[in-house]
């Protein structure tokens, strides 16, 4: 009996601790009413098209859809005797409520559904902090190489410093889990832009759920696999170029061999397991840097007076970087799911002081 009770106690403690993590989901709420009379409609079905998230209106006509991953969705409202209403471009943000009141018309005869586009509120009434939510579509449209560059575009952030604070005063969260480096309290892991569903930057008056943060909070929600398959491949090549080859030798040709980046992303349901979905992205970056030296000697040389090198250029500040971000999602029920995330980074750097 003792062997059984102990795991049960640990499980209960875990269930109590999990809600303490910062939020990674949002909510949609609103009122469904008759367009002609303004009366609330009881028992109308409101759900997200293609996703297991939905609710029915209560006796006052209100509905609440909880625990929705951040993103852009299509919302559908249905009721017997009324026209079906489809609302596109419904945006859900982390820790916030998207208010969406719906008016549907009586359906005298069978007709076409009504399709509208949701309008974003000019003022977010439940926003109690100086925060900015950046979705995956916005990140993809920005000319940035990593999410730190997105953070530095926000008001009050300069070179990683929030409102004049130190670098170690920022709390970094990935899916609600703190990922600060214990050594310097900086960012301990790197998430690729393609693996981010939404990025929340809080630069002031953040809520009590975010602990150990003095200047700001960066909350990242990683991307999940969806119902449809998605694939993406991106690559680029570049190099430094200058006509001062007396100071920077080896940089007089534009051949694209100095820096290369290759990235793959894929996501969707796993064949044969409709309830199991995945998303993964891999990136490989190599950079020869802008400082070169001449290979005058070889390790096999015995005397400095007889160099056997070929005088070819050798990178002095080169670097290599690899990363793998992945996430598995298993839906136990339409409203309960299990997530397994993986973040792997590998850096190799050679530092050289030209002075």
Secondary structure as GFF3:
##gff-version 3
##sequence-region A 1 355
A	DSSP	alpha_helix	2	18	.	.	.	ID=ss1
A	DSSP	beta_strand	25	34	.	.	.	ID=ss2
A	DSSP	beta_strand	45	48	.	.	.	ID=ss3
A	DSSP	beta_strand	54	56	.	.	.	ID=ss4
A	DSSP	beta_strand	62	69	.	.	.	ID=ss5
A	DSSP	beta_strand	71	78	.	.	.	ID=ss6
A	DSSP	beta_strand	85	92	.	.	.	ID=ss7
A	DSSP	beta_strand	97	99	.	.	.	ID=ss8
A	DSSP	beta_strand	102	104	.	.	.	ID=ss9
A	DSSP	beta_strand	114	117	.	.	.	ID=ss10
A	DSSP	beta_strand	130	135	.	.	.	ID=ss11
A	DSSP	alpha_helix	136	141	.	.	.	ID=ss12
A	DSSP	alpha_helix	147	151	.	.	.	ID=ss13
A	DSSP	beta_strand	157	158	.	.	.	ID=ss14
A	DSSP	beta_strand	161	162	.	.	.	ID=ss15
A	DSSP	three_ten_helix	167	169	.	.	.	ID=ss16
A	DSSP	beta_strand	170	174	.	.	.	ID=ss17
A	DSSP	beta_strand	177	178	.	.	.	ID=ss18
A	DSSP	three_ten_helix	193	195	.	.	.	ID=ss19
A	DSSP	beta_strand	196	204	.	.	.	ID=ss20
A	DSSP	beta_strand	216	222	.	.	.	ID=ss21
A	DSSP	beta_strand	230	238	.	.	.	ID=ss22
A	DSSP	beta_strand	259	270	.	.	.	ID=ss23
A	DSSP	beta_strand	273	287	.	.	.	ID=ss24
A	DSSP	beta_strand	292	294	.	.	.	ID=ss25
A	DSSP	beta_strand	313	315	.	.	.	ID=ss26
A	DSSP	beta_strand	319	333	.	.	.	ID=ss27
A	DSSP	beta_strand	336	349	.	.	.	ID=ss28
###
